[in-house]
Amino acid sequence: MPSKPRTWRPSHLPAVDKSVQEYDHRRGSSRARGYTTAWEKAAAAHKREHPLCLGCQAVGELRAVEVVDHVVPHRGDMSVFWHRDLWQSACRWHHDVIKPRLEAMRDRGEIGAAELWLDSQPARRLTIQLRPTPV
């Protein structure tokens, strides 16, 4: 039976699992980043007011909200974290697949903050391009 060839990693780099542990340690726990009981209550209220994924609605689909997303990444800034006008409803797929791509595009200067909304033109384009076909 064929086996996977061994991968080579330079000796001066830490093991992958060690890198992940170090990143998690630097990042802090979700509670330390502001995702407290107060956030859970506010997010639940937002989900009740906006029950459908914004990205799915933008392409004519209806999917229930699973995640309240910060349109502009707060990166620890609590004034941005609690700015409710910059929250959007997202399904897990839009949050985990489309939003990171939009943020990377913004970090490269390809789009502005207004295009981080899941109903923006770049988000709709990515959704249509990357959406898995239904079975």
Secondary structure, 3 states (H helix, E strand, C coil): CCCCCCCCCCCCCCCHHHHHHHHHHHHCCCCCCCCCHHHHHHHHHHHHHCCECHHHHHCCCCCECCEEEECCCCCCCHHHHCCHHHEEEECHHHHHHHHHHHHHHHHCCCCCHHHHCCCCHHHHHHHHHHCCCCC
